[in-house]
Amino acid sequence: MDQPRGERRPGHGSAARRAEHGAGTLTVTTRRTEDAAEIEIADTGTGIPEDVRPRIFEPFFTTKPVGQGTGLGLDISWRIVVDKHHGDLAVTSRPGDTRFVVRLPLTAPRAGGGD
C-alpha cells in the first residue's frame, strides 16, 4: 500500500527548459511504500523517443552533439541505485509526460546476499 510522503514541487529543471525553452515543468514527488522509498521525477517536455529508451542507461550513450555530453549520467545513476543500493530505476515516456522513478529499499540486504 502506497503512503504519499513529501511534497510535490513544480519547478523548471534543465531537461524541461531544454525541451520547452523554459515552458516545461519539472515535478519531484516522494513517497514511502511498505518496503521502499520512491522518488519520482517527471517533466512535461517532448519525451524520450521510443527507439532511444532502451539505451538511455548504457554508458557513453548520448543524444547530445559531440562535446556536449558524456553519456554517463544515467549509467552512473543506475550503478548507484541498482548495483550499490539494490534498488530500481525505471522510466516511462510519452510527449508531455516523462517520468523517472527511483526506488530504494528501506532495509539493507542480508549479509551474503550481494555487495
Sequence and secondary structure as in RCSB ss.txt:
>XXXX:A:sequence
MDQPRGERRPGHGSAARRAEHGAGTLTVTTRRTEDAAEIEIADTGTGIPEDVRPRIFEPFFTTKPVGQGTGLGLD
ISWRIVVDKHHGDLAVTSRPGDTRFVVRLPLTAPRAGGGD
>XXXX:A:secstr
  EEEEEEEEE  HHHHHHHTT   EEEEEEE SSEEEEEEEE SS   TTTGGGTTSTT   S TTS  S HHH
HHHIIIIIIT  EEEEEEETTEEEEEEEEESS   TTS  
